[in-house]
Amino acid sequence: MRQPTPAATHLLDAASADAYRSAMAQATELVASRLTTVDRPYSGASLEQLTRLVDAVDLDRPVGTVEAALAEAAEIYVDHAVWFHEPHYLAHLNCPVAVPAVAADALASAINTSVDTWDQSTSGTLVERRLVRWTCERIGFGATADGVFTSGGTQSNLQGLLLAREDCRDRLPVELGRLRVLATANSHFSVTKAARLLGLSTDAVREVAVDASGRMSPEALAAELEAVRAAGDVVMAVVATAGTTDRGVLDPIAEVADVTTAAGVWLHVDAAYGCGLLVSPTRRHWLDGIERASSVTVDFHKSFFQPVASSALLVRDGADLRHVTYHADYLNPRQAVEPNQVDKSLQTTRRFDALKLWLTLRVMGAETIGRHVDTVIDLAAEAASLVTADPDLELLCPPRLSTVLFRYRPAGVTVAEADRLNPLIRSRLFASGRAMVAGTTVDGHAWLKLTLLNPATTPAHLREVLDLLVDHGRTLGGPAPAEQDVLELVGDAG
């Protein structure tokens, strides 16, 4: 009998079950031990230090055992990872993850289901479809609604706008260069990226004015619709945002829907950030009108405490998904009677990410998730109060969801000096590893941002971070540092 090659002994099968059990136990212990000792979100290692660590590994000389490889991974990755569960992490839209979801991730990875055709996923297809129906019901869509899990909000927005483009072209013979997308300047950058990928003109995304709080103005939207038509162009979609990346603003969805319905235009709601409101016990009404959208983006890995990636695109009329349906005889032939998820996905091979949300709901329940969402929104209000009470800090505006924009600007510090100082303060804080905040610009000026997605973060943690920021501000308040002393800033992942 032919003996297995050495490489084959590492493949997951009946013969390697004990090795699998041991490897998973070691990996789990590594993470669990780190969780009990981590007291800051980052080690503070520099780009140069980490580059040396990674480049020192000879990938053509394997270490031979899982134990040795994990020890190496701990030194390179685990010890220097950014820990989103740590309560001083207040930077981007990264949430701590639910334990049941992590268990589901391990389960899905080991079994390696691909949710593209029935004969590769069987009940996995049914689980995803059930969760899509559940989410559609939470949105308020009717019986004809449908959807599919995606890799994230960028893909969900792309697919939503693709469906809008094809729906528009079904009804009107129009050149791609004449199609327009209307959104505010606060919409996610993926809207513009999607327009480019869809072959639209470079000026296809038209900006709609906002009110004093940053919300899309329905009156301005109506005027922009008329202006586009007067120019001989066609609006293929309006994008409303339920939770902008910087301010957490929610566009007035119901009023926007009034305008788009009257105009017969596709309404896409990007609720990647604000989707947690769907299960909020006290704030679900903030999404009123979302049920009138043609398509909706949700990111469970932002507001449902899911590991990356877990997102979905939902559509009010499932028939619209036909625009991404293509058939291959070797995969999903036209005559197939079993459900094939590839029929409505931009992806072919696709992870069973829905299992994470399924286990989370079965263990925690939607109400518990919603209470966590309410907690971080309440925490943002407390953070705004702390900022307002600090004479060295300046609040940009009251928070809506769970982001807080502010800056270090004591008495006597000019706006120009604040613009110089605040990116440096953020960079110094990151380099220390003790806490992390985000940064952005508003009307050309630099601001700091707290993104609060961890219900374990307390006002005391917030006070610590604000004190650190103020201390760095005071240290940096002297002459401008030499260029070589300025640490490289980390971009906002949004």
C-alpha positions in Angstrom: 0.0 0.0 0.0 1.3 3.4 -0.9 2.3 5.4 2.2 1.1 9.0 2.5 3.6 11.7 1.7 4.8 13.7 4.7 2.7 16.7 3.5 -0.4 14.6 3.5 -0.1 13.8 7.2 -0.9 17.5 7.8 -4.2 17.5 5.9 -7.4 17.3 8.0 -9.0 13.9 7.8 -9.7 10.9 10.1 -6.0 10.1 10.5 -5.2 13.6 11.6 -8.1 14.1 14.0 -5.8 13.9 17.1 -3.3 16.3 15.5 -6.2 18.7 14.7 -7.5 18.5 18.3 -4.0 19.3 19.6 -3.4 22.2 17.2 -6.7 23.8 18.0 -6.1 23.4 21.7 -2.7 25.1 21.4 -4.0 27.9 19.3 -6.9 28.5 21.6 -4.6 28.5 24.6 -2.4 31.0 22.9 -5.2 33.4 22.4 -6.8 32.8 25.8 -3.6 33.5 27.6 -3.0 36.7 25.6 -6.6 37.8 26.4 -6.0 37.5 30.1 -2.8 39.5 30.0 -3.3 42.3 27.4 -3.7 45.7 29.0 -3.3 47.9 26.0 -4.5 47.7 22.4 -1.1 47.6 20.8 2.5 46.7 21.6 3.9 50.0 20.2 6.2 48.2 17.8 7.3 50.4 14.9 6.9 49.6 11.2 10.7 49.0 11.0 10.7 46.6 13.9 7.9 44.5 12.5 9.3 44.5 9.1 12.6 43.0 10.4 10.6 40.4 12.3 8.6 39.3 9.3 11.5 39.5 6.8 13.7 37.3 9.0 11.5 34.3 8.5 12.8 31.9 5.8 9.6 30.6 4.2 11.4 27.9 2.4 12.6 26.3 5.6 9.5 25.1 7.6 9.8 24.7 11.4 8.1 21.3 11.1 5.6 21.4 14.0 2.4 23.3 14.9 3.9 24.1 18.3 7.0 25.7 16.8 5.0 27.6 14.1 2.5 28.9 16.7 5.4 30.1 18.8 6.8 32.0 15.8 3.3 33.4 15.0 3.0 34.6 18.5 6.2 36.5 18.2 5.4 38.0 14.8 1.6 38.4 15.0 -0.1 37.8 18.2 2.2 39.9 20.4 1.8 42.9 18.0 -1.8 42.5 16.9 -4.2 45.3 17.5 -6.7 44.1 20.1 -10.1 45.5 19.4 -11.6 44.0 22.5 -9.3 46.1 24.7 -11.3 49.0 26.2 -8.7 51.6 25.3 -9.1 50.8 21.6 -11.3 53.6 20.3 -10.2 54.1 16.7 -12.0 52.4 13.8 -15.2 50.5 13.2 -13.9 47.3 14.6 -15.9 45.6 17.3 -15.0 43.0 19.9 -16.3 39.7 18.8 -18.8 37.3 20.3 -17.4 34.0 21.6 -20.1 31.9 19.8 -19.1 33.6 16.6 -15.5 32.7 17.1 -16.4 29.1 17.7 -18.5 29.1 14.5 -15.6 30.6 12.6 -13.4 27.7 13.7 -16.2 25.2 12.8 -16.7 26.7 9.3 -12.9 26.8 8.7 -12.4 23.2 9.5 -15.3 21.9 7.5 -14.4 24.4 4.8 -17.9 24.8 3.3 -18.2 26.9 0.2 -21.7 28.4 0.1 -22.0 28.7 -3.7 -23.8 25.6 -4.8 -26.1 23.2 -3.0 -23.9 20.2 -3.5 -21.1 22.0 -1.7 -23.0 23.4 1.2 -26.4 21.7 1.7 -27.8 22.9 5.0 -25.3 25.8 5.0 -27.3 27.2 2.2 -30.5 26.9 4.2 -28.9 28.6 7.3 -27.8 31.6 5.2 -31.1 31.9 3.5 -32.9 31.8 6.8 -30.7 34.5 8.2 -31.3 36.6 5.1 -35.0 36.3 5.7 -34.6 37.1 9.3 -32.7 40.3 8.5 -35.2 41.3 5.8 -38.0 40.9 8.4 -36.0 43.1 10.8 -35.7 45.7 8.0 -39.4 45.5 7.3 -39.2 44.0 3.8 -42.1 41.8 2.6 -42.3 38.2 1.4 -40.5 38.9 -1.9 -37.3 40.1 -0.3 -34.0 38.3 -0.6 -30.3 38.8 -0.2 -26.9 37.3 0.1 -23.9 37.4 2.5 -20.9 39.4 1.3 -17.3 40.1 2.3 -18.2 43.6 3.6 -19.9 46.9 3.1 -17.8 47.8 0.0 -18.9 44.6 -1.8 -22.5 45.1 -0.6 -22.6 48.7 -1.8 -21.0 47.6 -5.2 -23.6 44.9 -5.7 -26.5 47.2 -4.6 -25.4 49.8 -7.2 -24.9 47.1 -9.8 -28.5 46.1 -9.4 -29.6 49.7 -9.5 -27.7 50.2 -12.8 -29.2 47.2 -14.4 -32.7 48.0 -13.2 -32.3 51.5 -14.6 -31.1 50.2 -18.0 -33.9 47.7 -18.1 -36.3 50.6 -18.1 -34.4 53.2 -20.0 -32.0 52.9 -23.0 -29.3 55.0 -21.6 -25.5 55.1 -22.0 -23.4 54.4 -19.0 -21.8 57.8 -19.2 -25.2 59.5 -18.6 -25.9 57.6 -15.4 -25.6 59.5 -12.1 -25.6 58.4 -8.4 -26.7 60.9 -5.8 -25.2 60.9 -2.3 -23.8 63.3 0.3 -20.2 64.1 0.8 -20.4 62.0 4.0 -21.3 58.8 2.2 -18.7 56.0 2.3 -15.9 56.1 -0.3 -17.0 52.8 -1.6 -19.9 54.5 -3.4 -17.4 56.4 -5.6 -15.3 53.3 -6.0 -18.4 51.3 -7.1 -19.3 53.9 -9.7 -15.8 53.5 -11.2 -16.0 49.7 -11.2 -19.4 49.9 -12.8 -18.0 51.8 -15.7 -19.7 55.1 -14.9 -18.2 58.5 -15.7 -15.6 60.1 -13.4 -18.2 62.6 -12.3 -21.1 60.2 -12.0 -21.4 60.6 -8.2 -23.2 63.9 -7.6 -23.1 65.5 -4.2 -26.3 66.3 -2.4 -26.3 69.1 0.2 -26.8 68.4 3.9 -28.4 70.2 6.7 -26.6 71.7 9.7 -26.3 68.3 11.4 -24.8 66.6 8.3 -28.0 64.8 7.2 -29.0 64.6 3.6 -31.5 67.4 2.8 -34.6 66.0 1.1 -35.2 69.4 -0.5 -31.6 69.5 -1.9 -32.1 65.9 -3.1 -35.2 66.8 -5.0 -33.5 69.8 -6.6 -30.5 67.7 -7.6 -32.7 65.1 -9.2 -34.3 67.9 -11.3 -30.9 69.3 -12.2 -29.6 66.0 -13.4 -32.7 65.5 -15.6 -32.5 69.0 -16.9 -28.9 68.2 -18.0 -30.2 65.2 -20.0 -28.7 62.7 -17.6 -30.4 59.9 -15.6 -30.2 59.2 -11.9 -29.8 55.5 -11.5 -29.7 55.5 -7.7 -29.8 57.6 -4.5 -27.5 56.4 -1.7 -28.7 57.3 1.8 -26.4 56.5 4.7 -27.5 55.1 8.1 -24.4 55.9 10.1 -21.7 57.8 8.4 -18.1 56.8 9.2 -17.0 60.0 10.9 -20.1 61.5 12.6 -22.4 58.6 12.7 -25.1 60.6 11.0 -28.3 59.0 9.8 -29.8 60.5 6.8 -33.6 61.0 7.1 -34.5 57.8 5.3 -38.3 58.2 5.3 -38.1 61.7 3.8 -35.5 60.6 1.3 -37.7 57.7 0.3 -40.6 60.1 -0.3 -38.4 61.8 -2.9 -37.1 58.7 -4.6 -40.5 57.0 -4.7 -42.0 60.1 -6.4 -39.1 60.2 -8.8 -39.1 56.4 -9.5 -35.5 56.1 -8.5 -33.7 53.2 -6.8 -32.9 54.0 -3.1 -29.9 52.2 -1.6 -29.4 52.5 2.1 -25.9 52.0 3.4 -26.5 50.8 6.9 -23.2 49.1 7.3 -22.6 51.0 10.6 -26.1 51.7 11.7 -27.5 48.2 11.2 -27.2 47.4 14.9 -30.3 49.6 15.4 -32.3 46.9 13.8 -32.2 45.0 17.1 -32.0 48.0 19.5 -34.7 47.9 22.1 -35.0 51.7 22.3 -33.7 53.2 19.0 -35.1 51.0 16.2 -37.2 54.0 15.1 -34.1 55.8 14.0 -34.2 53.5 10.9 -37.8 54.2 10.1 -38.3 54.3 6.3 -35.5 51.7 5.6 -38.2 49.2 4.6 -38.9 51.4 1.6 -35.4 51.1 0.2 -34.7 49.0 -2.9 -31.5 47.6 -1.4 -29.8 47.8 2.0 -26.2 47.1 3.1 -25.6 45.7 6.6 -22.3 44.9 8.3 -22.7 42.4 11.1 -19.0 42.7 11.7 -19.5 46.3 12.8 -22.6 46.3 15.0 -23.4 42.7 15.6 -20.0 41.8 17.2 -19.1 39.3 14.5 -15.5 38.4 13.3 -14.6 39.8 9.9 -16.1 39.1 7.5 -19.8 39.2 7.9 -21.9 41.5 5.8 -25.0 41.2 3.6 -26.9 42.9 0.8 -30.6 42.8 1.2 -33.1 43.7 -1.6 -36.8 44.4 -1.3 -37.6 42.5 -4.5 -35.6 39.3 -4.8 -36.1 39.3 -8.5 -33.6 42.1 -8.8 -30.8 39.6 -8.0 -31.3 38.2 -11.5 -28.8 40.8 -12.6 -25.9 38.9 -11.1 -27.1 35.5 -12.2 -24.9 33.6 -14.6 -25.0 29.8 -15.3 -22.2 27.3 -15.9 -23.0 23.7 -16.7 -20.3 22.5 -14.4 -21.5 24.5 -11.5 -25.1 25.8 -11.5 -26.9 24.7 -14.7 -30.1 26.4 -15.6 -32.1 23.3 -15.0 -30.9 22.9 -11.4 -33.8 22.6 -8.9 -31.8 22.9 -5.7 -30.9 26.4 -4.4 -27.5 27.7 -5.5 -26.3 30.8 -3.7 -23.9 31.6 -6.5 -27.0 32.6 -8.5 -27.2 35.8 -6.5 -23.6 36.5 -5.4 -20.7 38.4 -6.9 -18.5 35.7 -5.5 -18.2 32.0 -6.5 -16.3 30.3 -3.7 -17.5 31.9 -0.5 -17.0 31.2 3.2 -19.9 30.1 5.4 -19.8 33.3 7.3 -23.5 33.1 8.1 -22.8 30.4 10.7 -21.2 33.0 13.0 -24.3 35.1 13.2 -26.4 32.0 13.5 -24.5 30.8 16.6 -24.5 34.3 18.1 -28.2 34.6 17.8 -28.8 31.1 19.2 -26.6 31.9 22.3 -26.9 35.6 22.9 -30.2 36.5 21.2 -31.0 39.6 19.2 -32.1 41.6 22.3 -28.8 41.2 24.0 -27.0 42.4 20.9 -29.4 45.4 20.7 -28.7 46.3 24.4 -25.0 46.3 23.6 -25.7 48.7 20.7 -27.6 51.0 23.0 -24.8 50.8 25.6 -22.2 52.1 23.1 -24.5 54.9 21.9 -25.0 56.0 25.5 -21.3 55.8 26.0 -20.7 58.2 23.1 -23.0 60.8 24.9 -20.8 60.4 28.0 -17.7 60.8 26.0 -19.1 64.0 24.5 -19.8 65.3 28.1 -16.2 64.5 29.2 -14.8 66.4 26.1 -17.1 69.4 26.7 -16.0 69.6 30.4 -12.3 69.5 29.5 -10.9 73.1 28.9 -8.2 71.6 26.7 -10.6 69.8 24.3 -13.2 71.0 21.8 -16.2 69.0 20.7 -17.2 69.3 17.0 -20.8 68.3 17.4 -23.1 66.1 19.6 -22.7 62.5 18.6 -25.6 60.6 17.0 -24.4 56.9 16.9 -21.2 56.0 18.7 -18.5 58.2 17.2 -17.3 61.4 18.8 -15.3 64.1 16.9 -13.2 66.4 18.9 -9.7 68.0 19.0 -7.1 69.2 21.4 -7.3 73.0 21.4 -6.6 74.8 24.7 -7.2 78.5 25.1 -4.7 80.5 23.0 -4.1 77.7 20.4 -5.1 78.8 16.9 -7.0 76.6 14.5 -3.8 76.3 12.4 -1.8 75.2 15.4 -4.5 72.7 16.3 -4.4 71.3 12.7 -0.7 70.7 13.3 -0.9 69.2 16.7 -3.8 66.8 16.5 -2.4 64.4 13.9 0.8 64.3 15.9 -1.0 63.7 19.2 -2.8 60.7 17.5 0.4 59.4 16.1 2.2 59.6 19.5 -0.7 57.8 21.2 -0.5 55.0 18.7 3.2 54.7 19.0 2.8 54.3 22.8 0.5 51.4 22.3 -1.5 52.5 25.4 -4.6 53.6 23.5 -5.8 54.2 19.9 -8.1 56.8 18.5 -8.9 57.7 14.9 -8.4 60.9 13.0 -10.2 62.7 10.2 -10.6 66.1 8.6 -13.7 68.2 8.5 -13.8 71.2 6.2 -10.1 70.9 5.8 -9.3 70.9 9.5 -7.9 68.0 11.6 -10.0 66.3 14.3 -9.7 63.3 16.5 -12.3 60.6 16.6 -13.5 58.1 19.2 -15.3 55.1 17.7 -17.1 53.3 20.4 -18.2 49.8 19.7 -17.1 48.0 22.9 -19.8 47.8 25.6 -17.0 47.0 28.1 -15.4 50.4 27.7 -16.4 52.7 30.6 -16.3 56.4 31.2 -13.2 55.8 33.3 -11.4 54.3 30.3 -12.5 57.3 28.2 -11.1 59.6 30.8 -7.8 57.8 30.7 -7.5 58.1 27.0 -8.5 61.8 27.0 -5.9 62.5 29.7 -3.2 60.8 27.5 -4.2 62.9 24.5 -4.0 66.1 26.5 -0.6 65.1 28.0 0.7 64.5 24.5 -0.8 67.7 23.3 1.0 69.7 26.0 4.3 67.9 25.3 4.0 68.7 21.6 2.8 72.3 22.1 6.3 73.7 21.6 8.1 74.4 18.4 7.1 72.2 15.4 9.1 69.0 15.4 11.6 68.1 12.7 10.2 66.2 9.8 12.1 63.0 10.8 10.6 63.1 14.2 7.0 62.9 12.9 5.7 59.4 13.2 3.8 57.9 10.2 0.1 58.2 10.7 -2.2 55.2 10.3 -5.0 55.9 7.8 -8.7 55.6 8.9 -10.1 52.3 7.7 -13.6 53.6 8.1 
